[in-house]
Amino acid sequence: MKIINYFSNLAIPLIFLIILIYGIKEKKPVFDIFLEGAKEGIEIAINIFPTLIGLFVAIGALRSSGILDFAINLISPITNFLGFPKEIMPLAILRPISRKCINCSRNRYNENIWCG
C-alpha cells in the first residue's frame, strides 16, 4: 500500500516534468502555451458561470418548494422495486437537466455545440 501511495504522490509532478521535457525537446514555448491554456480556461469558466448560478438557484428552489421530494415520493415504489437508493434520486432526476444546460454552449471556434 505504501508503494501505491508513493506513486500517487509523484504522479502529478511527473506529468508536469514529462510535459516540460517534451516541450523543450520539441522546441515549443511551453510557458506561453501554458498561459494560453490558462487564459482559455478562465474564459470558459466566465462563460458558464451564469448558467451554473441559474442552475444552483433552480435546484435550490425545487428543493425548498418540496416539488423534488414530491416527485421522489411519487416514483419511490418503482425505484424501491428496482433497488435504487432513495438518496440518489435527486441526482438521477436533476442530472439530465443540468447536463443539457452546461453542454449548450459554444466551443472555442464559436460553433454551436449540439446538445444531445
C-alpha positions in Angstrom: 0.0 0.0 0.0 2.9 2.4 0.7 4.2 1.9 -2.9 0.8 2.9 -4.3 0.7 6.0 -2.0 4.3 6.9 -3.1 3.5 6.7 -6.8 0.2 8.6 -6.4 2.1 11.4 -4.7 4.6 11.5 -7.6 2.0 11.3 -10.4 1.2 15.0 -10.9 4.9 16.2 -10.7 5.9 13.5 -13.1 3.3 14.5 -15.6 4.4 18.1 -15.4 8.0 17.1 -15.8 7.2 14.9 -18.8 5.3 17.7 -20.5 8.1 20.2 -19.8 10.8 17.8 -21.2 8.7 17.1 -24.3 8.1 20.8 -24.9 11.8 21.6 -24.6 12.7 18.6 -26.8 10.2 19.8 -29.5 11.4 23.5 -29.0 7.9 24.7 -28.1 7.3 27.8 -25.9 6.0 25.7 -23.0 5.2 28.6 -20.7 3.4 30.6 -23.5 1.3 27.6 -24.4 0.5 27.1 -20.7 -0.6 30.8 -20.4 -2.8 30.4 -23.5 -4.5 27.4 -22.0 -5.0 29.1 -18.6 -6.5 32.1 -20.4 -8.9 29.9 -22.3 -9.8 28.0 -19.1 -10.7 31.3 -17.4 -12.8 32.4 -20.4 -14.7 29.1 -20.3 -15.3 29.5 -16.6 -16.6 33.0 -17.1 -18.9 31.9 -19.9 -20.5 29.1 -17.9 -20.8 31.0 -14.6 -24.2 32.5 -15.3 -25.6 29.1 -16.3 -24.2 27.5 -13.1 -25.7 30.2 -10.9 -29.1 29.8 -12.6 -28.8 26.0 -12.2 -28.0 26.2 -8.5 -30.9 28.7 -7.9 -33.3 26.4 -9.8 -32.2 23.3 -7.8 -32.4 25.2 -4.6 -35.9 26.4 -5.5 -37.0 22.9 -6.4 -35.7 21.5 -3.1 -37.2 24.3 -1.0 -40.6 24.2 -2.6 -41.0 20.4 -2.0 -41.6 19.6 -5.6 -38.4 17.5 -5.8 -39.5 15.5 -2.7 -43.0 15.0 -4.1 -41.5 13.7 -7.4 -39.2 11.3 -5.5 -42.0 10.0 -3.3 -44.2 9.6 -6.4 -41.7 7.3 -8.1 -40.3 5.7 -5.0 -42.4 2.5 -5.3 -40.8 1.8 -8.7 -37.3 2.7 -7.6 -37.6 0.7 -4.4 -38.6 -2.3 -6.5 -35.6 -1.8 -8.8 -33.3 -1.4 -5.8 -32.3 2.3 -6.3 -31.5 4.1 -3.0 -33.8 7.0 -2.2 -30.8 9.2 -1.5 -29.5 9.3 -5.1 -32.9 10.1 -6.7 -32.4 13.9 -6.6 -29.2 13.4 -8.6 -31.0 11.0 -11.0 -33.8 13.4 -11.6 -31.7 16.6 -11.9 -28.7 15.3 -13.8 -30.2 15.2 -17.3 -31.5 18.8 -16.8 -28.1 20.2 -15.6 -26.2 18.3 -18.2 -28.2 19.9 -21.0 -27.7 23.4 -19.5 -23.9 23.2 -19.2 -23.3 21.5 -22.6 -25.4 24.0 -24.5 -22.6 26.5 -25.2 -20.1 27.4 -27.8 -16.8 25.7 -28.3 -13.6 27.5 -28.8 -14.2 28.0 -32.5 -17.5 29.7 -31.8 -19.5 26.9 -33.4 -22.7 25.8 -31.8 -22.4 22.5 -29.9 -25.3 20.2 -30.3 -27.0 19.4 -27.0 -27.9 15.8 -27.3 
